[in-house]
Amino acid sequence: MEFVGYLLPTRDHVARGDHEVSPLVRLARRAEELGFDSVWAGDSPLTRPRADPLTLLAAVAAVTERVTLGTAVLLPALRHPILLAHQLATVDRIADGRLVVGVGGGFPHPNTEAQFAALQVDFSTRISRLTESVDIIRQLWTSTGVSFQGRHFAFDDVAIEPWPARAGGPPIWLAGSGDAALRRVARLADGWLPYSPSPRTYARELAMIRRPVTPALYATLCVDDDVSLARKRMRTHIERYYNFPLELVEQIQAMFAGTAREAADWLRGYVDAGARHVVVRLAADDHDAALERFAASVLPLLREGVPA
């Protein structure tokens, strides 16, 4: 496996009633020390409240040196693209060009729709806002005097400063699956960040993109020598997080509970299907311990290429 990333538990942190952000920054630093290749933060200001991903990643950028920093995933439709382009460029500067911008439209769900309504954004327009935003952001990262006339946004002669650290700006990865989402990936994205529920589905959809992109994966794991305990912890975590039965969520998302060797073999199935950058979300109550366990027991198996 080429790259393994760690998703900061921003939602879990707040759900436990802890509003301090410094422990998340420490987790990011520890992930870098333990050999992870990237650190990520999710986005959901109202549906599943958590620390703002861009503000948090700016803090992480200031105290790390090597890891890629990414959003998994950001919802551009909730923000004006001029301000978002400016924020992302600034974070990329702080990170010395280490930023990856993972974006998505927002999964259809009453709570997600309520979040859009509270911010006075029509949920039915989220995809067209996403595509316009990607276009605008890329133009603002590479040109001055940008003018745009679209369905949702219109402006004349706009420039932002500073530009991102890398020429052309950070890579933009799109989440999603299904024909329409995959066509967007092929048309707009530098990378693909789905949570495909099986390697077979992943391989089939990756083949449908038919264009070189960075093939990534968002996967949730719970690792323990006691498989039944791992499964129990996964259930508690997922059902608390989504308020849906685990059996329903795992039909949609990549999820695994089991031993370290089994986890490495399961992830290797996605590598065989084409994945090259895996973003790991750990289902746990004690995230410090879970991070240490994964780094000590699973990462070596992935790094050393232990056969499945």
N, C-alpha and C positions, 0 to 999 in steps of 0.2 A: 504494500500500500504506500502510495507516495506521500500523502498528507493526512494527518489526523488533527481535528480541531475540537475544542471544548466550548460548549455553550454555557455561559454564566447563568446561574440559577436566579435570575432577577425576579421572576414571578414567585418562585418558591420562597425567596427571601422575604418579600413583602407579605405573602400569605401567612407566614409565621408571625407577623406583627413586628418584624424588624425593619425599620426604615433607614438604618445606617447603610451607607454606600461603601464605606471603606473596606468592609469584609469582602465585597465583590472585587474590589481592586486588588486586594491581597490574593484572592483566588486566581485572578488573572496572572499575577506575577508568579504564583506557585506553578500554574500550568506551564508557563514558559520555562521555569526551572526544571520541571519534570520531563520536558522534551516534547510537549505538544507543539504542533506547527502553527496553530491559529487559535484565536479566542473570539467568541461571538456573543452578541447580545440581541435579544428579541424585542419586539415592539408591540405594545398594546396599552395605550394610555388609560383607557376606561374599561374595556371589556375584562381584561385580566391585568389590573394595575401593576406597574413595576417601574424601576428607574428608567428614565429616558435613555435610549440606546446610544445616541450620538454624544450626549454629555458624558455618559459613563465611558464610552470608548475613547473620548478625548483624555479623560483621566488615566485610563489604562495605557494609552499611547505614550503618555509622559513618563511612565515608570517601567516600560518594557523596551526592549531593543530589537528583538528578533522576530517575534510572532506576527503573523498576519492578523489584522483586526477586521471583523466583519459584522454585518447586520443579518440576522437570521430569524425572520426577515422584517424589513422595513415596509411600512404601508405609505407609499408616496401620495396616495389620494387624500390623505388626511392633512397634507401640508402644501403650501404654495411652492411651486418648483423653483422659483428664483431664490427664495430663502433656503430651500433644501439644498440647492446647488452650492450656495455660499457656505452652509454648515458643513457639508461633505468635503468641500475643498479645504476648509480650515482644519478639519479633523485629519485629512490626508497629509496636510502640511505638518501638523503636530507629530504624526506617525511616520514622517519621512517616506511617504509613498507606500505604506503597508496596508492601506484600506481596501477592502472589497465590499461592494454595496450589493447585498442580497435584498431583493424586493419582491413583493407579491401584491395581489389584489385584495385579499381578505376572504376567508372561507365563509360561505353563506351560512349564517346562523343568526337567530333573533338577537342575541347579545352583541354580535358584531355589527349588525344593522343598527342597533341602538347607539353604538359608539359613533357611527357615521352620522346618525341623525343629530346627536348632541353637538357635533362639530359642524352641523349644517351642510353636510355633503351627501348628495343623493347616492345611496348605496348602489343603485343600478348603473351609475356612471363610473364605478370604481376602475373598471378595466380601461375604458377610454381615457380616464384621467391618468392612469398608470402609464399608458403608452405615450401620451402627450408629455408627461413629466420626464420620461426617459429621454425623449427627443430634445426637450428644452435644456435639461441638465447637461447633456453632452455638448450642445451648442455653446452654452455658457462657460463650459470648461475649456473651450478651444478657440473662442472667437470674442471679439469686442463689437459693440454696436449691434447686438443681436435683436432682431425683430421677429415676432411670432404672432400668427393669427390662427387659432384653433377653435375647437368646439368649446373648450373650457377656459382657455387662457389666451390673452391677447396683450401684447405690449410692444413698444418700439424703442430701439436704440438703447439696449440695456447691456451693461457689462458688470461682471463681478471681479473682485480682487480679494485675496490672492487666488490665483489659479491653483489647482492641485499640484502636488509635488512631482507626479509623473506626467509625462507628455500624454495628452488625451484624457487624463483623469483616471480614477480607479476603475477596475473592471466592474461591470454590472451583471450580476447573476439573477436570473428569474426563477422563482418557485413555480410549482404547478405541474399538473398532469392532465391528460386528455388532449384530444386533437387541437382544440383552439389554443390551449396553453402552450403546447409544443410548437405550434406555428409561430406564436409570439417569441418563444425562445429562439427559434431559428432566424427570425427576422430582426430581433432587437438585442439579444443577449451575448455576453462574453462567456457566461457560464450558466449551468442548470443546477438548481438546488431543490430537488423534490424530496418527499419522504415516502417513496414507493414501498408498498407493503411486502414486496417479495423481489428477489433478484431477477426472476423471470419477467415480472412487470417492468422492472427497471431497464433490462436489456432491450425489451420490445420498444419501450418509449424512447430510449436513447437512439435507437436505430431510426426512429421516425423524424428526429430532428434534422438529420442529413446535412449537417454543417458543423465544422469544428468549433466546439465550445468546451470549456472546462466542465467535465462531468463530476458533479458532487452529490452528496447524499446527506440528509438530515435524519439521524437515527436516535431512538431512545433506548437506553439499555439499563438493566439492573443486574449487577454482577455479584454473585455470592456462591460459595461452595455448596450451600444448601439450596437446591433448585426450587423447592417448594417455598422457601422463605423469600427468594428472589422474586418469584411470581406474586407472592402476597404483597411485597413492597411495591412492585410494579402496579398492581391493581389499586392499592391505596393512593399512590401518587397520581395515576392517570385519572381515576374517578374523582379525586379531589380537584384536579386541575381542570378537567373538561365537564364534569358533572354528567358523564355518560359512562355506560358499562365498558370495561376494558375490552370485552369481546367485540364491541362495535368499533371502537377507536382503532384497534389493531388490524381491522379489515381495510383501513384507510392509510395508516401510517406504519413506517418501519419500526418495529418494536421487538426487543428480545430480553428475556430473563433467564439466567442460567450461570454456569461456571465460566471462569475466565477463558479456558480453552474452547468451550462451546461458543462463547461470544466472539472470539477471534475467528473461529471457523465460519460463523454466521456472517460476520463482516466481510470475510474473504469471498463469500459467495457474491457479494455486491461488487467487489473488486474484479472478480472473474466476469461479471456482467458489464464492466466498463467504468465503474466509479473510481475516481482518482483522488478525491478529497472528501473525507467523511467528517461531518460535524456531529459530535456525540453529545446528546443530552442525557444526563445521568438521573435516573429516578431514585431519589434518596431523601432521607430526612437530614442526615449528617453529610453535607456536601464536601466538607474538608476531607473526611474519611473516604468518601466515595471516589473523590478525585485521586487520592493517594493509592487506593486499591486498584483503580483502573490503570493508573500509570505503572504500578508495580507488577500487575498480573496480566494485563491485556496488551498494553503497548509493546512489551518485549516480543510477544508472539507475533504481532503484526510487523514489527521492524525486522525480525529475523527470518521472516518468510516461512514460518512453521506451516507445513502442509495441512490442509483441512482434512 
